[in-house]
Amino acid sequence: MTQKIAFQGELGAYGHQACADSRPDFEPLPCPTFDAAIEAVRSGAADLGMIAVENSTYGRVADVHSLLPKSGLHIVDETFVRVHVNLLGKKEAVLSDIKQAHGHPVILPQCADFLREHGITGHTSTDNARAAREVAEGNDVTVAALASELAAEIYDLKVVARHIEDHDRNTTRFLIMARDPDYRKRGEFGMVTSFVFRVRNIPAALYKAMGGFATNGVNMTKLESYMVNGTFNATQFYAEIEGHPDDSNVQRALEELDYFTDKLHVMGVYPAAARRHE
């Protein structure tokens, strides 16, 4: 039986592209929201979940880091997708026809310069692939979608303008989630350990907690904070470090971190992607 991988969006979304690139032998399972994609994995409807977490132009994908710790899932891999934004229109459309471009709120800022230069008004859609589908179903040559070339193929649209993103290294990072962790892997480009923690309510707790990584020579590549339960009383941190919990220096750093925290949860241990070093 073919294994399935869930992603947020419709067929042709960048999440679908990430699935096709990194797990071509899995059947893509489109889901309307990140919550739904996570639930598909939790329930067994899908074997893996492809979750977008950040974009090099737009930044962090809203709410994802608060969703993942509560998901009960584990990060088992990462992948990076070079996001080429394309203006997709009806077969007869030319660039001068286009007055509106529909896309997800994350994608609109990624091509703001192009839209401004050509007098095109951006409109939000819940999903880029949905925007492409709706353009295909309509009959208005002045309306276009901001989406992938994969979406153009699926919905039989014309690529009116190709690669219109403002930055030539525009990239989205995805985490691959599973029901069970796999600590046996070792990656050609090293390992990444992701975890969430809350520091104890003592003076300089965060400073002291971070000291263990410095003294043990562990490189921390990410540290982000976000509020918990909508209050200002508790701040949770999401962190990523280079290395595996079985490495002696990582073990010592995590032990020291644990001393200064009242919550520490490892989200995943997985191979670093080659694109991380580009």
Phi, psi and omega in degrees: 000135181292133176283154183241149176232123183271146177214158178276128178122181178262170177303131183103352178291165178294331173297322175296318178299319178299319178297314182296323182287316189260336179225064185295341181271359177263147175278123180289136180241102181290140180226145185290333183220167174296321177304315182293323178294318178296316180296326178298321178288315181302318185280346183094359177294334176227154179271329180223161174234136178255109188241120177287133182240332180198154178234140186294338178263313187275329183101207185292138175285122187304138171075348186295317183292338174276336179284318189297315181298332181272355188285334186078004180261172183233141176282125181242353180190168174223155175212151181241133179243123174289112187272102173267117179270131180235147176266112184252130181224184177296159185303326184270357186285147170237165188303321182292343178285330193285124178245335181230141175230126183255136179194169179297148179305334179287328187274334183301315179292342183286344179226030184299322181297315180297315181297317180296316182299327184255011177064035181257132180270129179276140178231140184279145175227156179291341183199141181295319180292326176296319178301319179296316180299318182292325175296317180297323182283339180272184180225030183252113182286351180273353183252133180227171178240151174257109188200184183276165174292333174300319177296322178298320179293315184295319186256010175055053178251163178268135173279097183289321176215131186256140174054063185262009180298148184289330183244133187282359176242023183302116188221142174246136177260135178240145172253139179258123187251146178220166180288331183238143177284161176221096182271001183281339184294148170224128187262151178299329183252024179094181182239156176237136173243124179250139180206161174241149179207159172234130182280153176292156183276070177227155182303136175059028183298317181295316178302314181292322180295323181285337183301327181296330179287321179294312184291337180259007175067034179259124182277120176266119185265345181208137172213114182230146179244153174204153182288151179250131177058028175068021180243165178265004186276332183229128177245129178256146181244140173250129184225153174227136178232159173275131179125174183242143180303340177282344177291135186299321181290325176292319177304312182295319181295318180290325176297319179292320177300316182301326181296327185259009182240156171253002173205131177214121183224119177283122182274330181178155175231120191206158181293138174290135180286150179302325182297340178302331187258007180279000000 
